[in-house]
Amino acid sequence: MVRTGFGVLLNAQPDIEVVGEAVNGEEGLRRVAELRPDVVLMDVRMPVMDGLEATRRILGDGTGDSSGDTTEDAPKVLMLTTFDLDDYVYEALRAGASGFLLKDASATELADAVRVVAAGDALLSPSITRRLIAEFSRLGGRRSPSLKRLQELTERETEVLTLVARGLSNGEIARELVVAEQTVKTHFGRILMKLGLRDRPQAIVYAFEVGLVRPGD
């Protein structure tokens, strides 16, 4: 019912077309390879193969990538979640998800979320960021990326990355640093390029893993 309802709502949008549906992660992999969508709405909990593993494979972050896509041409993955799935937030971002959408989202929120990730931006609300930080604290950080790339950032870029990792929006960062919002966007684009990261969620994970920001900061 949820899947059908989402399909109806999205197909009603003039700029969005639903090209396919799948009942589980394994079928989802086949459909993505066949249909080459721009965006995948991925449920975390599914039979046969869960959404985390399916996301890893679609984005080539794990073994068995069925689509053969590179990071550049792979679809954007928007995870469908509920408030009781805190344990999945960190792993979903590590897998490459571009954001999260609550299953009780309105039609407008659903359509807007698809547009946001389709445009290459990340959908990461302050509440999700707080849960990510809490989850990272609980896990204690299981990976240690190289600090070498971090040293390539300018002082201002490092400052922007720190504020991003604390959950601030571009507008909030602009006010904090007393600069134009477009300037923040430019800095953040350079950060992603220098660090080889995909989007805002990955940047937040990276900042915590290298110790640039710590839970409680």
NORMO-V710871 format. One record per run of one state. SS is the DSSP state (h for helix, s for strand, l for the rest). FROM is the first residue (numbers start at 0). LEN is the number of residues. If there is no record, write none. Layout:
ss->SS from->FROM len->LEN
ss->SS from->FROM len->LEN
//
This chain:
ss->l from->0 len->1
ss->h from->1 len->10
ss->l from->11 len->13
ss->h from->24 len->11
ss->l from->35 len->3
ss->s from->38 len->5
ss->l from->43 len->7
ss->h from->50 len->8
ss->l from->58 len->17
ss->s from->75 len->6
ss->l from->81 len->4
ss->h from->85 len->10
ss->l from->95 len->3
ss->s from->98 len->4
ss->l from->102 len->4
ss->h from->106 len->12
ss->l from->118 len->4
ss->s from->122 len->1
ss->l from->123 len->2
ss->h from->125 len->14
ss->l from->139 len->10
ss->h from->149 len->3
ss->l from->152 len->2
ss->h from->154 len->11
ss->l from->165 len->4
ss->h from->169 len->8
ss->l from->177 len->3
ss->h from->180 len->15
ss->l from->195 len->4
ss->h from->199 len->10
ss->l from->209 len->8
//
